Amino acid sequence: MKQTNRFLFFILTISISLFSCQSGKKEAEDHNNDRKIGVLLVNHGSRSEAWRNSLLNLEKNVRDSILKGGDIKDVKTAFMEYTEPSIATRLKEFDKEGYSDVILVPVFLTVSSHSFDDIPTLIGQKDDPQSIEAFKIENMERYTPKAQVHITPLLDFTDILKKNILRRYQEISKDPANEGLVLIAYGDKTYNTEWTRLMQNVGDYVKEHTALTDYNFGWCGHLVHYSPDSTTLPVKEMLQKKKEAVVIPVLVAFDEMFQGRIITDGIKKVASSKEKVVYRPDAILPDKNVEDWVISASLDFSNKISHPETAKTR
C-alpha cells in the first residue's frame, strides 16, 4: 500500500512539474508574441539633401535583411537635427502603430556628446541640462515613448573605418612612396582624445597595408569653426615632406558644405594644389561593411528581446 502511494505521489509530482514547465513556456511565448519590434536608424542630420539621401539609402539597403527574420516589423530613419523626420516624430509613429520595443541604432562615426548625452535625453532616458538647453535653442523636441527603446552600442567604426579609408585611398593613390595621406574629419572638443586616437589608428592601418610612409589629419567641424584653414594647414605640412598629398574626408556622408566647400576651399589655398593635391569629395557611405554592421546589431538586439532565454545561452 505504501509503495502504491509513493508511486502515485511520484506521478503527481512529475505531472505538476510538467504542467508548470508547459505553462511557463506558454506564458513566455505569449509574452513574446505580444511584442512588436521596430528599428530606428538615427543619424546627426543635415540641411544637405545629398547627405540625407545617403542615410535614407542606408535604410533602403538594410531593410530586407533586417525584416526577413520576422521578429522586426519595420525600419525607419530619423535625423537628430536640422530636418524631419526627427527622433520624436519617428517614436510617435512607432507608438501610434502599437510597437512595444524600438531598437535605436546610432549611425555616428565615433563617440560624441550626441551619442552619450543628446540622444538619451531626447528620448527621456536621461536629463542632461546642457543638452536640454541646446534643444530649446534649436527647437528640438524631447519625447518619451510608450515603447521601450533599446540603444545599441555605437557602430564599431574602428575596423570598418580602417578598411573604408584604405579602400578609398587605394582607389585614388598614384605613388604611395612619394605622397602623404591627409585625413579631414569633423572633430569633437569634448572627445578630442578619442577622435585623435581614431585618426591615428586609421592612418597606421593604411601604412601597414600600403607603401605609404606619412599621414596627418585635421578637423573641419564646429571645433575649428568650420574653417577651411584647418584643411590648408595639414596639407601644407604634408607637402613640406612629400611631393603630393592625398586628402580623404572622414565624414559619414557627402555634404556640399563640408566636402564641397570647406575642404575644397582649404585645398585651393595651397600653392599648386591642382598638381600636388589629390582629392575626391566622397564619404564613408555607401559601404557594405556599414550595412552589415547595422543588420547584425539590429538582429542581435531583436533576438535578445524576442528570445531572451535563447540569447542568454549564446
C-alpha positions in Angstrom: 0.0 0.0 0.0 2.8 2.4 0.9 4.6 1.6 -2.3 1.4 2.4 -4.3 1.0 5.7 -2.5 4.6 6.6 -3.2 4.2 5.7 -6.8 1.1 7.9 -7.1 2.8 10.8 -5.4 5.7 10.5 -7.8 3.4 10.5 -10.8 1.5 13.5 -9.4 4.8 15.4 -8.8 6.0 14.8 -12.3 2.7 15.8 -13.8 2.7 19.1 -11.8 6.3 19.8 -12.8 5.5 19.2 -16.5 2.3 21.3 -16.3 4.3 24.1 -14.6 7.0 24.0 -17.3 4.5 24.0 -20.1 2.5 26.8 -18.5 5.7 28.9 -18.0 6.8 28.2 -21.6 3.4 29.2 -22.9 3.4 32.4 -20.8 6.8 33.3 -22.2 5.7 32.6 -25.7 2.5 34.7 -25.2 4.6 37.5 -23.8 7.0 37.4 -26.8 4.1 37.1 -29.2 2.8 40.4 -27.7 6.0 42.2 -28.6 6.2 44.3 -31.7 9.7 45.4 -32.5 10.9 48.2 -34.8 14.3 49.6 -35.7 15.2 53.3 -35.8 18.4 54.3 -37.5 19.4 57.7 -36.0 21.9 60.0 -37.6 23.1 63.5 -37.0 21.1 65.2 -39.7 22.0 67.8 -42.3 20.5 70.5 -44.4 22.0 68.8 -47.4 19.6 66.7 -49.4 22.5 64.6 -50.7 23.6 63.9 -47.1 20.1 62.9 -46.1 19.7 60.7 -49.2 22.8 58.7 -48.3 21.3 57.8 -44.9 17.9 57.0 -46.4 19.7 54.8 -48.9 21.4 53.0 -46.0 17.9 52.2 -44.6 16.8 51.0 -48.0 19.8 48.7 -48.4 19.5 47.1 -45.0 15.7 46.9 -44.8 15.0 43.5 -46.4 17.8 41.7 -44.5 16.5 43.1 -41.2 12.9 42.3 -41.8 13.3 38.8 -43.3 13.8 37.3 -39.8 10.2 38.1 -38.9 10.8 39.5 -35.4 11.4 43.1 -36.6 8.3 44.6 -38.3 9.6 47.9 -39.6 12.8 50.0 -40.1 12.7 53.8 -40.0 15.3 56.6 -40.2 15.4 59.7 -38.0 17.5 62.9 -38.3 18.6 64.3 -35.0 18.9 67.9 -36.2 18.0 70.3 -39.0 15.2 68.3 -40.7 12.3 65.9 -40.4 11.6 63.2 -39.7 13.1 63.8 -36.2 13.6 61.3 -33.5 10.4 62.5 -31.7 8.4 62.2 -34.9 9.5 58.6 -35.6 9.0 57.5 -32.0 5.5 58.9 -32.0 4.8 56.9 -35.2 6.0 53.7 -33.5 3.8 54.4 -30.6 0.8 55.1 -32.8 1.4 51.8 -34.6 1.5 49.8 -31.4 5.2 48.9 -31.1 6.3 47.5 -27.8 10.1 47.9 -28.5 12.3 50.1 -30.6 15.9 49.3 -31.3 17.7 52.6 -31.8 20.9 52.3 -33.9 23.1 55.4 -33.7 24.8 55.9 -37.1 27.7 58.1 -35.9 31.4 58.0 -36.8 32.6 57.7 -33.2 32.0 58.9 -29.6 30.5 62.3 -29.1 28.1 64.2 -26.8 25.4 63.4 -29.3 25.6 59.7 -28.6 26.3 59.9 -24.8 24.0 62.8 -23.8 21.8 64.2 -26.6 20.1 61.0 -27.8 19.3 59.6 -24.4 18.0 63.0 -23.3 15.8 63.4 -26.4 14.1 60.1 -25.7 13.6 60.6 -22.0 16.2 58.2 -20.7 18.5 60.9 -19.4 18.2 64.5 -18.2 21.3 66.3 -19.3 20.9 70.1 -18.5 23.3 71.2 -21.3 21.5 69.1 -23.9 18.1 70.3 -22.8 19.2 73.9 -23.1 20.5 73.3 -26.6 17.3 71.6 -27.6 15.3 74.8 -26.6 17.6 77.0 -28.7 17.4 74.6 -31.7 13.7 73.7 -31.3 14.4 70.0 -30.9 11.5 68.1 -29.4 12.0 65.7 -26.5 9.6 62.8 -26.4 9.4 59.8 -24.1 7.8 57.0 -26.0 5.5 54.3 -24.6 7.6 51.7 -26.5 10.8 50.5 -24.7 13.8 51.9 -26.5 17.0 49.8 -26.7 20.1 51.8 -27.8 22.7 49.6 -29.4 26.4 50.3 -28.8 27.9 52.8 -31.2 28.7 51.4 -34.5 32.1 50.0 -34.1 33.7 52.0 -36.9 37.2 51.1 -35.8 37.7 48.2 -38.2 35.1 49.4 -40.6 36.7 52.8 -40.9 40.2 51.4 -41.4 39.0 49.2 -44.3 36.9 52.1 -45.7 39.8 54.6 -45.8 42.2 52.0 -47.1 39.9 51.2 -50.0 39.3 54.9 -50.8 42.9 55.7 -50.6 44.0 52.9 -52.9 41.3 54.0 -55.4 42.9 57.4 -55.9 46.5 56.9 -54.8 49.2 57.3 -57.6 52.5 56.8 -55.9 52.3 55.9 -52.2 56.1 56.2 -51.6 56.1 59.8 -52.7 52.8 61.0 -51.3 51.3 61.6 -47.9 47.8 60.9 -46.6 45.7 63.8 -45.1 42.6 62.8 -43.2 40.0 65.5 -42.6 37.3 64.7 -40.0 34.6 66.6 -38.2 36.2 66.5 -34.8 34.8 67.0 -31.3 36.1 69.2 -28.5 34.9 67.1 -25.6 36.2 63.8 -27.1 39.3 65.2 -28.9 41.4 62.4 -27.4 39.2 59.7 -28.8 38.9 61.3 -32.2 42.7 61.8 -32.4 43.3 58.2 -31.5 40.8 57.1 -34.1 42.6 59.1 -36.8 46.0 57.6 -35.7 44.6 54.1 -35.8 43.3 54.6 -39.3 46.5 56.2 -40.6 48.6 53.4 -39.1 46.4 50.8 -40.7 46.8 52.4 -44.2 50.6 52.5 -43.7 50.6 48.8 -42.7 48.8 47.8 -45.9 50.5 50.1 -48.5 53.8 51.8 -49.3 52.6 54.9 -47.5 55.1 56.4 -45.0 53.4 59.6 -43.8 50.0 60.8 -42.8 48.4 63.6 -40.7 44.9 64.9 -40.1 42.8 67.9 -39.5 39.3 68.9 -38.5 36.5 70.7 -40.4 33.6 70.9 -37.9 32.4 73.1 -35.1 35.7 72.6 -33.2 37.5 74.7 -35.7 34.5 76.9 -36.5 34.1 75.3 -40.0 37.3 77.0 -41.2 38.9 75.9 -44.5 42.3 76.9 -42.9 42.1 73.7 -40.8 42.4 71.8 -44.0 45.0 74.0 -45.5 47.4 73.7 -42.6 47.9 69.8 -42.6 48.0 69.7 -46.4 50.8 72.3 -46.4 52.7 70.4 -43.7 52.5 67.2 -45.7 53.8 68.9 -48.9 56.8 70.0 -47.0 57.8 66.3 -46.7 56.1 64.7 -49.8 55.6 65.6 -53.4 51.9 65.1 -53.2 49.1 65.0 -50.6 46.1 62.7 -50.9 43.2 64.2 -49.0 40.3 62.0 -47.8 37.2 63.2 -46.0 36.4 61.1 -42.9 32.7 62.0 -42.9 29.7 59.7 -42.8 28.0 61.1 -45.9 28.5 63.7 -48.6 27.6 67.3 -47.7 28.0 70.2 -50.0 29.1 72.4 -47.1 31.9 70.1 -45.9 33.3 68.2 -48.9 32.1 70.7 -51.4 33.2 74.0 -49.8 35.1 73.8 -46.5 37.6 71.1 -47.5 37.7 72.2 -51.2 38.3 75.8 -50.3 41.1 74.7 -47.8 42.9 72.8 -50.6 42.6 75.7 -53.0 44.6 77.9 -50.6 47.6 75.6 -51.1 50.0 76.7 -53.8 50.0 74.5 -56.9 47.2 72.4 -55.4 45.9 71.2 -58.8 49.3 69.5 -59.4 50.2 68.5 -55.8 46.9 67.5 -54.1 44.7 64.5 -55.0 41.2 64.9 -53.6 37.9 63.2 -54.3 34.9 64.7 -52.4 33.4 61.3 -51.3 32.3 59.9 -47.9 32.2 56.7 -45.8 28.8 55.8 -47.2 27.9 53.9 -49.2 29.8 51.0 -47.6 28.7 47.3 -47.4 30.6 46.8 -44.1 28.5 49.5 -42.5 25.3 48.0 -43.8 26.3 44.5 -42.5 27.0 46.0 -39.1 23.6 47.7 -38.9 21.9 44.5 -39.9 23.9 42.5 -37.3 23.3 44.9 -34.5 19.5 45.1 -35.2 19.1 41.3 -35.4 21.2 40.6 -32.3 19.1 43.0 -30.2 15.8 41.7 -31.6 16.9 38.2 -30.7 17.6 39.3 -27.1 14.1 41.0 -26.9 12.1 38.2 -28.6 14.1 35.2 -27.3 15.8 36.2 -24.0 16.4 32.7 -22.8 18.0 31.6 -26.1 20.0 34.8 -26.2 21.5 34.2 -22.7 22.9 30.9 -23.7 24.8 32.2 -26.7 
